[in-house]
Amino acid sequence: MLSLPCPFHFVTGLYCPGCGGTRALLALLSGNVKESLYYHPFVLYMVVAVGIETGLWVWGRIRHRPVKGFEKRYRFWTIGALAIVGINWIFKNYMLIVKGTALL
């Protein structure tokens, strides 16, 4: 697979918070969920979040009443996304720096 190098990784030698995202998306589009999670769990998380929100929107349209609580769910999805990206970033750089294992 030919792709552009990550400028953050090129300059610092560390993984950026989004490193692996493109590979994760391509793996998910190929139907390989496990590989997608390995590269970057945020991609699958967003697919699930968008799927649930779309389902709730469709359900509200069918009932002719919007499903309430979007602001609260939006906050939940955002905090979850930030946690996943942060934990993934810390873990991959920990493995790279401390253990000497390049995960990507």
QUIJOCOR-V804590 format. One record per residue. N is the residue number from 1. PHI is phi in whole degrees, -180 to 180 (999 if undefined). D_FIRST is the distance of its C-alpha to the first C-alpha in Angstrom with 1 decimal. Layout:
N|PHI|D_FIRST / N|PHI|D_FIRST
This chain:
1|999|0.0 / 2|-97|3.8 / 3|-147|6.4 / 4|-76|10.1 / 5|-72|11.7 / 6|-76|14.4 / 7|-62|17.7 / 8|-62|19.7 / 9|-67|17.9 / 10|-62|18.0 / 11|-79|21.8 / 12|-97|22.9 / 13|84|20.7 / 14|-104|20.9 / 15|-79|18.7 / 16|-86|19.5 / 17|-60|20.7 / 18|-101|17.6 / 19|-57|15.0 / 20|98|12.8 / 21|-64|13.8 / 22|-67|10.7 / 23|-63|9.1 / 24|-64|12.6 / 25|-65|12.9 / 26|-64|10.0 / 27|-64|11.6 / 28|-66|14.9 / 29|-66|14.3 / 30|-85|13.4 / 31|90|16.7 / 32|-99|15.8 / 33|-66|18.2 / 34|-62|18.6 / 35|-65|15.0 / 36|-61|15.1 / 37|-62|18.3 / 38|-63|17.0 / 39|-69|14.3 / 40|-167|16.8 / 41|-66|20.0 / 42|-61|20.7 / 43|-62|18.5 / 44|-66|20.5 / 45|-58|23.6 / 46|-68|23.3 / 47|-61|22.7 / 48|-65|25.9 / 49|-62|27.8 / 50|-66|27.2 / 51|-62|28.0 / 52|-65|31.2 / 53|-64|32.3 / 54|-66|31.6 / 55|-60|33.6 / 56|-66|36.4 / 57|-65|36.5 / 58|-63|36.8 / 59|-59|39.5 / 60|-65|41.4 / 61|-67|41.3 / 62|-64|42.6 / 63|-80|45.4 / 64|64|46.1 / 65|-142|45.9 / 66|-64|43.0 / 67|-75|41.9 / 68|-83|43.1 / 69|94|41.6 / 70|-61|38.4 / 71|-61|39.1 / 72|-68|39.5 / 73|-66|36.3 / 74|-60|34.4 / 75|-62|35.6 / 76|-61|34.6 / 77|-62|31.0 / 78|-66|30.7 / 79|-64|32.1 / 80|-61|29.9 / 81|-63|26.8 / 82|-62|27.9 / 83|-65|28.8 / 84|-63|25.5 / 85|-63|23.5 / 86|-65|26.2 / 87|-65|26.4 / 88|-61|22.6 / 89|-63|22.6 / 90|-64|25.6 / 91|-63|24.6 / 92|-64|21.2 / 93|-73|23.0 / 94|-61|25.9 / 95|-62|23.8 / 96|-71|22.3 / 97|-80|25.7 / 98|-82|28.2 / 99|-92|26.6 / 100|72|24.2 / 101|-109|21.4 / 102|-84|17.9 / 103|-85|16.6 / 104|-120|13.1
